[in-house]
Amino acid sequence: MRSTGQDQQKYQTLWQRLHIDLPLLIGILCLMTLGLFVVYSAGGQEIDIVIRQAIRLGIALVVMFLVAQIPPLSYQKWAVPVFIIGLLLLIGVLLFGHIGKGAQRWLDLGFMKFQPSEIMKLVVPITVAWYLSQYNLPVKLPKIIIAFILVLLPTLLIAKQPDLGTSLLIACSGIFVIFLAGAGWKLIMICVGLASSFAPILWMFLMKDYQKQRVLTFLNPEQDPLGSGYHIIQSKIAIGSGGLNGKGWLQGTQSQLEFLPERHTDFIFAVFSEEFGLIGVALLLMVYLAIVMRGLWIAVHAQQAFTKLLAGSLTLTFFVYVFVNIGMVSGLLPVVGVPLPLVSYGGTSMVTLMAGFGLIMAVGTHRRFHA
Amino acid sequence: MHSRQRVAIRNHTAEANLFARRTFIAFLGVLVMLLILFSNIFDLEINSYDKYKTRANSNRIKLLPIAPNRGLIYDRNGVLLAENKAIYSLEVIPEDVKDIKTALLEISSLLEISKEKQQKLLKSLRSKRRFKPLELDSRLSDQQVALFSVNKHKFPGFFIDARLKRYYPFADLTTHSLGYVARINRRDAIKLEEQDLSDNYAATRNIGKLGLEKYYESILHGTIGHQEVEINNQGRIIRTLSYAPPIPGKDITLTLDIELQMIAKRALSGKRGTVVALDPRNGDVLAMYSNPSFDGNLFVHGISSKNYKKILNSKDLPLINRAVQGYPPASTVKPLLALLGLEKQAITKKSRVYDPGWYQLKGIKHKYRDWEPRGHGWVNLNKAIEQSCNVYFYQLAVKLGIDNITNMMERFGFGDYTGIDIYEESRAILPGREMKRVRYNKPWYTGDTISIGIGQGYWTTTPLQLAQAISILANKGEIKVPHLLKSTTELQVITDDETGISSSTSVTNELDYVEKPPIILDQPENWDLVLDAMHNTAQKKGATAYNVFKGSKYDAAGKTGTAQLVGKKQDEKYDAKLVKERQRHNAMFVSFAPYENPEIVVAVAVENVIKGGGGTNAGPVARQIMDQYFGNREIISKDISRHPQHDNIYGVNKKKSRQN
């Protein structure tokens, strides 16, 4: 027993030296492997898609590994300038951005195109965490207002692109920091009130027609079953027809016969539910829960306010991905373009997400040197 | 620097506790959210499973209806009267053709397909899915089919599709009884909907519109089959899941004898008129032909408006089935009135009436003329029928009164549908007080009864009703409902329990017909008195129908009739040449044979004859029918199978399929 314990100690130490949090990595790898299988099924059973996805996953893992090597406290120094650059880039996108799928999200740098909003997914929580961690917790009102402004600026700029999904995630990442920093409950209530009064403004001035249509469709998808309601109806049919055990891998009729749109990207959860049923869904949700629990565990055990806030916020934002995606695919939420993290086919958001996990791992593994 | 100082004085434990609390709350939030997600998916996958499973299946599973083959129609001797002939259409699946425009030009020049058809295809090319077949030519000739088959390899994506189309090899000869099928229109569709038959007709293009095709639609049509296929979101068929073959409609055999039909057509050629031949023993309609007729085949594929106008506007009214339209029966009903007279004891066999050539009601000046201006002198029952004496029947009708006549003639089937199995039948008009009150809102006058005595006035009967009435008479009261359907035949699949091998055999069902109670007379010998008189009419030299059956090998009985269509003024002479063609007399004739144990009753009507009456114009038609029937056959079945219009391809195929 003792020797095993010692081995384990050594073992853990090895992973720690690599700045890898093993439980988190296992959870991530579980989802990635599962994702490859579902992408194969959803992508018309073409191995090419799987290979491309695997390459992306590999890159994302490398990015995670590299990010994990950087001591998290060093981000504090860079937070403000990077945040400002990020804001400028977002403004740049609005002015000179590359238009794709009805939205301006891309900035063409000549040698590569990239989405500044992706970087902001990390920069915003870092910046807000940096700002709030300078003060005693729980945070007090004037600081909270400034923190809010830090969140709101990039959120609005991204919403204007328009990219509702990303702006929502970024807003969440910042708000989570404020919440974890101990914002008063009274204030939280007021904010909720303000946010709901903000909704009509959002509707009237910020949302584009197609987004409004999505919300209307969400409220009543059967109203236009062949048009805008088609996605969500077909998705619900796919999920519902999966039943308890599912139709089996590669056997989902909704996905294999292409009734389900966006099968291997945003709606991949529907494919998964159709083929693996409620049991599969339960297992999947448990893996996500495990990852969230591990992330929060790391956050609670982090030793600086900055790292606590950062790891906590990133973990909760990760869960928002899961909730928004599954919620939208199963008809609980309107359709916003949020992929199912680590499972959906697609590159950019995957890399950001894994960089986020790199950050969390850094928080978990670097504490010794900064204690 | 500033911030570092602040950090230094922080209460780390309190902050850690605060953070842990907040994290725990957030974690609870995560759990609640997960629960919401899970319960929603639980609801979808467990509670609503059946609903969504059904919807998923209805997404992917399509039932392709397969039309059943329509039952064939044979005459009583097995001659095919209505068949399903293959027609060939040239179709193309656009996605299988590399350069459709070039291919279209090449194939069109090879098969000589018109520019319009090419253009139509190119037009539909834009709107239709590329893997669905498009029709280039809906009717290929045999030559085009052969030409394409040889060159098929040059035109990938093009193929020939065969469909069955109704075909009536005897064309106009059978149209009035068989009717025809034509494209299901909106009204038909509504009717099918009401009868809850829409599903069964999902793949059917044509429906019976007239005659037997309409009457026996439910027997002939059959039951739809289905192919269950899996499709993708584009509607492309991925695979077949199951196949339920259609059940073909039953074949039907008619009582008609196509040979008699041919004789009837020949005998009536150049005339407007009709023949009905019944077998009085069972009500079989042996022949029913109305001249002029029209070709039902024209309607099957959709008749051109030019052709339709031609038929519709023809003065000879070919669309009308004269066999079931009302004509004044004229003297052909005299035997029936005589029977009634005997039964009511208004006359006896021996009682006599003096015929001076006219009849007058007491106190009324108007003279009712006999057809024989000089009169027939003293007339008894026999002479009255043989010579068709009008005065005898004028006074008999008056003596009987209209109510007696109405009642008795109703029992002979006048004024009502005979019940023959086509819908086009008219009830014609049986005169009576009630009828006159309803139709004209006038009371019945004795004067009205007088013309009823000679089968005129308000009285009209269809030739079919006449034939039925004579059948009843010849049967001495027994009523057989006339019918065209003799039997139905269907394939029955029998599976051997031991071997599991199934074989199909055709099963013929003879039909039972509606029974009507017979007419029973108080003095049954009255039947013989009247029948004897009719026999004499045909057999006694000098009688009105003597010339009709002179020299025949069978023993016939008959009665002539000549109906005048316009009233004559007193003492006005009738001269056919001076009267407008459509107002000339109609010639009527009824007959049966053999006199003992009658086998055939023939009723004939010929419209607007120039010279003579029933005996000279309608009689010969009946004679030719009977000659044919009694074996002096001019047309025999062997010839019919070599009938130029008769294409027996289907018959051959059918035999093959029966062997399987």
Boltz contact constraints between the chains, C-beta under 6 A:
constraints:
  - contact:
      token1: [A, 134]
      token2: [B, 3]
      max_distance: 6.0
  - contact:
      token1: [A, 136]
      token2: [B, 10]
      max_distance: 6.0
  - contact:
      token1: [A, 137]
      token2: [B, 15]
      max_distance: 6.0
  - contact:
      token1: [A, 137]
      token2: [B, 18]
      max_distance: 6.0
  - contact:
      token1: [A, 138]
      token2: [B, 18]
      max_distance: 6.0
  - contact:
      token1: [A, 180]
      token2: [B, 22]
      max_distance: 6.0
  - contact:
      token1: [A, 182]
      token2: [B, 18]
      max_distance: 6.0
  - contact:
      token1: [A, 237]
      token2: [B, 52]
      max_distance: 6.0
  - contact:
      token1: [A, 237]
      token2: [B, 55]
      max_distance: 6.0
  - contact:
      token1: [A, 237]
      token2: [B, 56]
      max_distance: 6.0
  - contact:
      token1: [A, 239]
      token2: [B, 44]
      max_distance: 6.0
  - contact:
      token1: [A, 240]
      token2: [B, 44]
      max_distance: 6.0
  - contact:
      token1: [A, 240]
      token2: [B, 45]
      max_distance: 6.0
  - contact:
      token1: [A, 240]
      token2: [B, 48]
      max_distance: 6.0
  - contact:
      token1: [A, 240]
      token2: [B, 52]
      max_distance: 6.0
  - contact:
      token1: [A, 241]
      token2: [B, 52]
      max_distance: 6.0
  - contact:
      token1: [A, 241]
      token2: [B, 53]
      max_distance: 6.0
  - contact:
      token1: [A, 241]
      token2: [B, 56]
      max_distance: 6.0
  - contact:
      token1: [A, 242]
      token2: [B, 45]
      max_distance: 6.0
  - contact:
      token1: [A, 243]
      token2: [B, 45]
      max_distance: 6.0
  - contact:
      token1: [A, 243]
      token2: [B, 49]
      max_distance: 6.0
  - contact:
      token1: [A, 253]
      token2: [B, 56]
      max_distance: 6.0
  - contact:
      token1: [A, 253]
      token2: [B, 60]
      max_distance: 6.0
  - contact:
      token1: [A, 254]
      token2: [B, 56]
      max_distance: 6.0
  - contact:
      token1: [A, 257]
      token2: [B, 60]
      max_distance: 6.0
  - contact:
      token1: [A, 257]
      token2: [B, 232]
      max_distance: 6.0
  - contact:
      token1: [A, 258]
      token2: [B, 232]
      max_distance: 6.0
  - contact:
      token1: [A, 258]
      token2: [B, 233]
      max_distance: 6.0
  - contact:
      token1: [A, 259]
      token2: [B, 59]
      max_distance: 6.0
  - contact:
      token1: [A, 259]
      token2: [B, 233]
      max_distance: 6.0
  - contact:
      token1: [A, 278]
      token2: [B, 45]
      max_distance: 6.0
  - contact:
      token1: [A, 281]
      token2: [B, 41]
      max_distance: 6.0
  - contact:
      token1: [A, 285]
      token2: [B, 34]
      max_distance: 6.0
  - contact:
      token1: [A, 285]
      token2: [B, 38]
      max_distance: 6.0
  - contact:
      token1: [A, 292]
      token2: [B, 30]
      max_distance: 6.0
  - contact:
      token1: [A, 296]
      token2: [B, 23]
      max_distance: 6.0
  - contact:
      token1: [A, 296]
      token2: [B, 27]
      max_distance: 6.0
  - contact:
      token1: [A, 300]
      token2: [B, 20]
      max_distance: 6.0
  - contact:
      token1: [A, 300]
      token2: [B, 23]
      max_distance: 6.0
  - contact:
      token1: [A, 305]
      token2: [B, 15]
      max_distance: 6.0
  - contact:
      token1: [A, 308]
      token2: [B, 19]
      max_distance: 6.0
  - contact:
      token1: [A, 312]
      token2: [B, 23]
      max_distance: 6.0
  - contact:
      token1: [A, 316]
      token2: [B, 26]
      max_distance: 6.0
  - contact:
      token1: [A, 319]
      token2: [B, 30]
      max_distance: 6.0
  - contact:
      token1: [A, 323]
      token2: [B, 33]
      max_distance: 6.0
  - contact:
      token1: [A, 326]
      token2: [B, 37]
      max_distance: 6.0
  - contact:
      token1: [A, 330]
      token2: [B, 40]
      max_distance: 6.0
  - contact:
      token1: [A, 330]
      token2: [B, 41]
      max_distance: 6.0
  - contact:
      token1: [A, 332]
      token2: [B, 40]
      max_distance: 6.0
